[in-house]
Amino acid sequence: MHEHPSAASLKSFLLGELPPWEIKDVVAHLARGCRHCEAKVEALSLRLFGAAAAQAPPVASEAEYDGAIDRAFAAALAAHAANVANPAAPKEERPRTLERELLARAEGLAHAVPTATRRREAPLCEELIAKSRACRNDDPQRMIHFAQRARFAADNLDPARYGLETAIDMQAWTLAELANAYRVADDLVQAESSMRQAVERSAEGSGDPLLLARLMDLLASLCCHRRQFALAIELLDAVYTIYRDHGDEHQAGRALISRGLYTEYGGDPRQALVLLTEGFERIDPAREPDLALAAVHSILDCLVELGRSREAGPLLDRFRPLYERCGGRLTLLKLRWMEGKIAAGCHDLPAAERCLAEVRLGFEETGLASPCALVSLDLAAVWLRQGRIADARRVVEEGIATFKALRIGREALAALLLLRDAFTHQGTALGMLRSAAEHLKRSEQLPGAPGAQGLRFDPDAP
């Protein structure tokens, strides 16, 4: 952000009402030490909240924090500003990316009459890939193991029995599934290598549009892991078109849900809500309960984020059995966390405190530091609204220590460092706490982030 934020934007930031897609720019601008905007923030704080909260305990001294990290962060922000002023050439300028290769093939299908898939099932490959997917949440290395065995089985298919093109299709498919297993294990080098082999191999096969859709779906997940949301959404648009043209409503709905999730990760809850709702209406929840749960949970999250908690409450009650049926302690903790956020949004602070304190303890017991720190920020916001400034400041200090230890993104850390200095005024702290928590949620629930596996629902889960 080269221009100063407007007074209206700063006011919304202090009140915690700034849209999430604008928070990052304001955080980055303030963290660069703009004296002009700091003065504006101070004046707005006094006007909005008065001096009554000035009796809050003083903030901790700078000596208590890692000065080296703070200085490194300031340098990173300066580099970020330079990158915005002189953006690097887009990745698509390379001779031919995997994404462009598959999108070009999909465009070639745009006017073709849909045909039934020509890929015949190879039972052993199908069975091994099913076993691989079943391991994704508990043992990513075992997921890779079964995907490697499936690839070996595909490489040894008898072309005389299956046909050469079908054998090649199976090889491409198992390579793509192996790439996805590497992605889940956060091995992006192997993931990209296997995906490239899958795309190259598929060019020699039957041209099956449904295989192409699956490859694009898995490549979109990889793009999301790299936080290339626009490219992931472009791929999912093509996936949706292929499945729609083939009359597969469930898979078309799955593509819309994935797109909605990635749109939410990218910071646009309004558009995400539209996509998630439409996708959920198309799928068969009994066929993929985890996919249905991913859609429902994100719909609830978007509603809360948009200030529509009173709509979210009845919806959560309706789908509570879905959470319980999908089971798992993390899923139930996410359910309880959502209950706490909805209660806070409906101004039931005692209920919100009970839920969030229970969830915080649960994440502590499971050893998931990042989710524990994030739910602590939600709890701090409740305590601030109750006037418990010292308690709120304490958990924020703990959160800063946790996120520094986890080496979170520096802009996310800036949000917390700014928040640390905001406790002079209770109202200022509450607004900035909301903004910082929103920015951190966006950063830390994404693939590849510390603790992300415990926070997010993956649309590619089986």
C-alpha positions in Angstrom: 0.0 0.0 0.0 1.8 3.2 -1.2 -1.0 5.7 -0.3 -2.0 6.3 3.3 -5.2 4.4 4.4 -8.2 6.6 4.6 -9.6 7.8 8.0 -12.6 5.5 7.3 -10.3 2.5 6.8 -8.3 3.2 10.0 -11.5 3.6 11.9 -12.9 0.3 10.6 -9.5 -1.3 11.4 -9.6 -0.1 15.1 -13.2 -1.3 15.4 -12.4 -4.7 13.9 -14.8 -4.0 11.0 -12.4 -3.8 8.2 -13.0 -6.4 5.4 -10.4 -9.2 5.7 -9.0 -8.5 2.2 -8.0 -5.0 3.3 -6.5 -5.9 6.7 -3.2 -7.0 5.3 -2.5 -3.7 3.5 -3.3 -1.7 6.6 -1.2 -3.9 8.8 1.8 -3.7 6.4 1.4 0.1 6.2 1.3 0.7 9.9 4.1 -1.8 10.6 6.4 0.2 8.4 6.2 3.0 11.0 4.2 5.6 9.2 4.1 8.5 11.7 1.3 10.3 9.8 -1.0 7.3 10.2 0.1 6.6 13.7 -1.0 10.1 14.7 -4.3 9.4 13.0 -4.8 6.2 14.8 -4.0 7.8 18.2 -6.5 10.6 17.5 -9.2 8.2 16.3 -8.6 6.0 19.3 -9.2 8.9 21.7 -12.3 10.0 19.8 -13.8 6.5 19.6 -12.9 5.2 23.0 -11.9 8.1 25.2 -9.3 8.0 27.9 -11.2 5.7 30.3 -9.2 2.7 29.3 -5.9 4.4 29.7 -5.6 2.8 33.2 -4.8 -0.5 31.5 -1.6 -2.1 32.7 1.4 -0.8 30.7 2.7 -2.8 27.8 5.8 -4.9 28.2 9.1 -3.2 27.3 10.7 -3.8 24.0 13.6 -5.5 25.8 11.4 -8.4 26.6 11.0 -9.3 22.9 13.4 -10.6 20.3 14.7 -7.4 18.8 16.4 -9.3 16.0 13.2 -10.8 14.8 11.5 -7.4 14.9 14.3 -5.8 12.9 14.2 -8.6 10.4 10.5 -8.1 10.1 10.8 -4.4 9.4 13.3 -5.2 6.6 10.9 -7.8 5.2 8.2 -5.2 5.1 10.4 -2.8 3.2 11.2 -5.6 0.7 7.5 -6.4 0.4 6.9 -2.7 -0.5 9.6 -2.9 -3.1 8.0 -6.0 -4.6 4.7 -4.3 -4.8 6.3 -1.4 -6.6 8.2 -3.7 -9.0 6.4 -7.0 -9.2 8.3 -9.9 -10.6 7.4 -11.4 -13.9 4.5 -13.8 -13.5 5.2 -17.4 -13.4 3.1 -18.0 -16.5 5.7 -16.3 -18.7 7.7 -19.5 -18.6 7.5 -21.5 -21.8 4.6 -23.7 -20.6 3.5 -24.3 -17.1 1.6 -27.4 -16.0 -1.4 -25.3 -15.3 -1.4 -23.7 -18.7 -0.9 -27.1 -20.3 -4.0 -28.6 -18.7 -6.1 -25.5 -19.2 -5.3 -25.5 -22.9 -6.4 -29.1 -23.1 -9.6 -28.3 -21.2 -10.3 -25.4 -23.6 -10.0 -27.9 -26.5 -12.9 -29.8 -25.0 -15.1 -26.8 -24.7 -17.0 -27.5 -27.9 -16.7 -31.3 -28.0 -19.7 -33.5 -27.4 -19.3 -35.1 -24.0 -18.4 -38.8 -24.1 -18.2 -41.5 -21.5 -14.8 -42.1 -20.0 -12.7 -44.6 -21.8 -10.6 -45.5 -18.8 -11.2 -49.0 -17.5 -10.6 -49.7 -13.8 -7.5 -51.6 -12.8 -8.6 -53.1 -9.5 -5.2 -53.2 -7.8 -4.4 -49.6 -8.6 -7.8 -48.5 -7.4 -7.5 -50.4 -4.2 -4.0 -49.0 -3.4 -5.1 -45.4 -4.1 -8.1 -45.9 -1.8 -5.7 -47.1 0.9 -3.4 -44.1 0.3 -6.2 -41.6 0.6 -7.4 -43.3 3.8 -4.0 -42.5 5.5 -4.0 -38.8 4.7 -5.2 -37.5 8.1 -3.2 -39.9 10.3 0.0 -40.9 8.4 1.1 -38.9 5.4 4.2 -41.1 4.9 2.0 -44.2 4.7 -0.2 -42.3 2.2 2.9 -41.8 0.0 3.8 -45.5 0.5 0.5 -46.8 -0.9 0.6 -44.2 -3.7 4.0 -45.4 -4.7 2.8 -49.0 -4.8 -0.2 -47.9 -7.0 2.2 -46.2 -9.4 4.3 -49.3 -9.6 1.2 -51.4 -10.3 0.2 -49.0 -13.1 3.6 -49.1 -14.6 3.3 -52.9 -14.8 -0.2 -53.1 -16.4 -0.4 -55.3 -19.4 -1.2 -53.2 -22.5 -2.5 -56.3 -24.3 -5.1 -56.7 -21.6 -6.1 -53.1 -20.8 -5.1 -51.4 -24.0 -2.1 -49.1 -24.4 -4.0 -45.8 -23.9 -5.8 -47.1 -20.8 -2.5 -48.3 -19.3 -1.0 -44.8 -19.9 -4.1 -43.2 -18.4 -3.7 -45.2 -15.2 0.0 -44.3 -15.0 -0.8 -40.6 -15.3 -3.6 -40.9 -12.7 -1.4 -42.8 -10.1 1.4 -40.3 -10.6 -1.0 -37.4 -9.9 -2.3 -39.2 -6.8 1.3 -39.7 -5.7 1.9 -36.0 -6.2 -1.0 -35.3 -4.0 0.4 -37.6 -1.3 3.7 -35.7 -1.4 1.7 -32.4 -1.1 -0.1 -33.6 2.0 3.3 -34.5 3.5 4.5 -31.0 2.6 7.1 -32.3 0.2 6.5 -29.8 -2.6 9.6 -30.6 -4.6 8.5 -34.3 -5.0 4.9 -33.2 -5.5 5.7 -30.9 -8.4 8.0 -33.5 -9.9 5.4 -36.2 -9.8 2.7 -33.9 -11.1 4.8 -32.8 -14.0 5.4 -36.5 -14.9 1.6 -37.1 -14.6 0.8 -34.2 -17.0 3.4 -35.3 -19.5 2.3 -38.9 -19.4 -1.4 -38.0 -19.7 -0.7 -36.3 -23.1 0.1 -39.7 -24.5 -3.1 -41.4 -23.3 -6.7 -41.5 -24.4 -7.5 -37.8 -23.8 -10.2 -38.9 -21.3 -11.8 -35.6 -20.1 -12.6 -37.0 -16.6 -8.9 -37.9 -16.1 -8.0 -34.4 -17.2 -10.5 -33.0 -14.6 -9.0 -35.1 -11.9 -5.5 -33.9 -12.8 -6.6 -30.3 -12.7 -8.4 -30.8 -9.4 -5.2 -32.2 -7.8 -3.1 -29.5 -9.4 -5.5 -26.9 -8.0 -4.8 -28.3 -4.5 -1.1 -27.9 -5.1 -1.6 -24.3 -6.3 -3.5 -23.6 -3.1 -0.6 -25.1 -1.1 1.6 -22.6 -2.9 -1.0 -19.9 -2.1 -1.7 -19.3 -5.8 -5.4 -18.9 -5.3 -6.2 -17.2 -8.6 -4.6 -20.0 -10.5 -6.3 -22.7 -8.4 -9.7 -21.1 -9.0 -9.0 -21.0 -12.8 -8.3 -24.7 -12.8 -11.4 -25.4 -10.7 -13.5 -23.5 -13.2 -12.4 -25.9 -15.9 -13.0 -28.9 -13.6 -16.5 -27.7 -12.9 -17.3 -27.3 -16.6 -16.1 -30.8 -17.5 -18.1 -32.5 -14.7 -21.2 -30.3 -15.5 -21.0 -31.2 -19.2 -20.8 -34.9 -18.2 -23.8 -34.6 -16.0 -21.9 -35.4 -12.8 -23.6 -33.0 -10.3 -21.7 -34.3 -7.3 -18.3 -33.7 -8.8 -19.4 -30.4 -10.2 -20.5 -29.4 -6.7 -17.2 -30.7 -5.3 -15.4 -28.3 -7.6 -17.5 -25.4 -6.5 -16.9 -26.2 -2.8 -13.1 -26.3 -3.5 -13.3 -23.0 -5.2 -15.3 -21.6 -2.3 -12.8 -22.8 0.2 -9.9 -21.3 -1.8 -11.8 -18.1 -2.2 -12.3 -17.9 1.6 -8.6 -18.6 2.2 -7.9 -15.7 -0.2 -10.0 -13.4 1.9 -13.3 -12.9 0.1 -16.0 -14.4 2.4 -18.9 -13.0 0.5 -18.1 -14.7 -2.8 -17.0 -17.8 -0.9 -20.4 -18.0 0.7 -22.1 -18.0 -2.6 -19.8 -20.7 -4.1 -20.0 -22.9 -1.0 -23.8 -22.8 -0.8 -24.2 -23.6 -4.5 -21.7 -26.4 -4.2 -23.3 -27.9 -1.2 -26.7 -28.0 -2.9 -25.2 -30.0 -5.7 -23.4 -32.7 -3.8 -24.7 -35.9 -2.2 -23.6 -35.5 1.5 -24.0 -39.3 2.1 -21.5 -40.0 -0.6 -18.7 -37.8 0.9 -19.6 -36.7 4.5 -16.2 -35.1 5.0 -16.7 -32.9 1.9 -20.1 -31.9 3.1 -18.6 -31.0 6.5 -15.9 -28.9 4.9 -18.6 -26.9 3.1 -20.8 -26.5 6.1 -17.9 -25.4 8.4 -16.7 -22.8 5.9 -20.3 -21.6 5.4 -20.6 -21.0 9.1 -17.2 -19.4 9.3 -18.2 -17.0 6.5 -21.5 -16.1 8.2 -19.7 -15.3 11.4 -17.1 -13.3 9.6 -19.7 -11.3 7.9 -21.5 -10.5 11.1 -24.4 -12.9 10.6 -23.9 -15.1 13.6 -27.6 -15.2 14.4 -28.1 -17.0 11.0 -25.2 -19.3 11.8 -26.6 -20.6 15.1 -29.6 -22.5 13.7 -27.5 -23.8 10.8 -25.0 -25.2 13.2 -27.7 -26.9 15.2 -29.1 -28.5 11.9 -25.7 -29.9 11.0 -24.4 -30.9 14.4 -25.0 -34.6 13.6 -22.7 -34.3 10.6 -19.8 -33.1 12.8 -20.5 -35.9 15.3 -20.8 -38.5 12.5 -17.5 -37.5 10.9 -16.0 -37.7 14.4 -12.5 -37.3 15.6 -11.4 -35.1 18.5 -10.1 -32.3 16.2 -13.4 -32.1 14.4 -15.3 -31.9 17.6 -12.9 -29.2 18.9 -13.6 -27.2 15.7 -17.3 -27.6 16.3 -17.0 -26.3 19.9 -14.8 -23.4 18.6 -17.5 -22.5 16.1 -20.0 -22.5 18.9 -17.8 -20.1 20.8 -17.5 -17.7 17.9 -21.2 -17.8 17.2 -21.9 -17.1 20.9 -19.5 -14.2 20.8 -21.2 -12.8 17.7 -24.6 -13.1 19.4 -23.2 -11.2 22.5 -23.5 -14.2 24.8 -20.1 -13.6 26.3 -20.3 -16.2 29.2 -21.2 -19.0 26.8 -18.5 -17.8 24.4 -15.9 -17.9 27.2 -16.9 -21.4 28.3 -16.6 -22.7 24.7 -13.3 -21.0 23.9 -11.6 -21.9 27.2 -12.6 -25.6 26.6 -11.3 -25.5 23.1 -8.0 -23.9 24.2 -7.5 -26.6 26.7 -8.3 -29.3 24.1 -5.7 -27.9 21.7 -3.1 -27.7 24.5 -3.7 -31.4 25.3 -3.3 -32.4 21.7 -0.1 -30.4 21.3 -1.3 -28.2 18.5 0.3 -24.9 19.4 -0.9 -22.8 16.5 -4.6 -23.5 16.9 -4.2 -23.1 20.7 -2.7 -19.6 20.1 -5.4 -18.6 17.6 -8.3 -19.7 19.9 -6.6 -17.7 22.7 -7.0 -14.6 20.6 -10.7 -15.2 20.3 -10.8 -15.7 24.1 -8.9 -12.5 24.6 -11.5 -10.6 22.6 -14.2 -11.9 24.8 -12.3 -11.0 27.9 -11.7 -7.5 26.5 -15.4 -7.0 26.0 -15.9 -8.1 29.6 -13.3 -5.5 30.8 -10.8 -8.1 31.8 -7.9 -6.2 30.2 -5.0 -7.8 32.2 -6.2 -11.4 31.3 -6.6 -10.5 27.6 -3.1 -8.9 27.5 -1.6 -11.9 29.1 -2.9 -14.4 26.5 -1.9 -12.1 23.7 1.7 -12.0 25.1 1.6 -15.8 25.2 0.3 -15.8 21.6 3.1 -13.6 20.4 5.7 -16.0 22.0 4.0 -19.0 20.4 3.8 -17.5 16.9 7.4 -16.3 17.1 8.5 -19.8 18.0 6.5 -21.2 15.1 8.1 -18.7 12.7 4.9 -17.4 11.3 4.7 -15.1 8.4 6.3 -11.7 9.2 3.2 -9.7 8.2 1.1 -11.8 10.5 3.7 -11.2 13.3 3.4 -7.5 12.6 -0.3 -7.7 13.4 0.5 -9.1 16.8 3.3 -6.7 17.5 1.0 -3.8 16.7 -1.7 -5.4 18.9 0.8 -5.7 21.7 1.1 -1.9 21.8 -2.6 -1.3 21.6 -3.6 -2.1 25.1 -3.4 1.5 26.2 -7.0 1.8 25.1 -9.4 -1.1 25.6 -11.5 -0.2 22.5 -8.4 0.1 20.3 -7.1 -3.2 21.6 -10.5 -4.9 20.9 -10.7 -3.7 17.3 -7.0 -4.5 16.5 -7.4 -7.9 18.2 -10.2 -8.7 15.8 -8.2 -7.5 12.8 -5.0 -9.3 14.0 -6.9 -12.6 14.7 -8.6 -12.4 11.2 -5.2 -11.9 9.5 -3.6 -14.7 11.5 -6.5 -17.1 10.7 -6.0 -16.4 7.0 -2.3 -17.0 7.3 -2.1 -20.0 9.6 -5.0 -22.2 8.4 -3.5 -22.5 4.9 -1.6 -25.5 3.7 2.0 -25.5 4.7 1.5 -23.2 7.7 2.4 -24.3 11.3 -0.5 -26.2 12.7 -2.5 -26.0 9.5 -3.4 -29.7 9.4 -5.3 -29.2 12.7 -7.2 -26.1 11.5 -8.5 -26.5 8.0 -10.7 -28.9 6.1 -9.1 -30.1 2.9 -11.6 -30.4 0.0 -9.4 -33.2 -1.5 -9.9 -35.4 1.5 -11.6 -38.7 0.7 
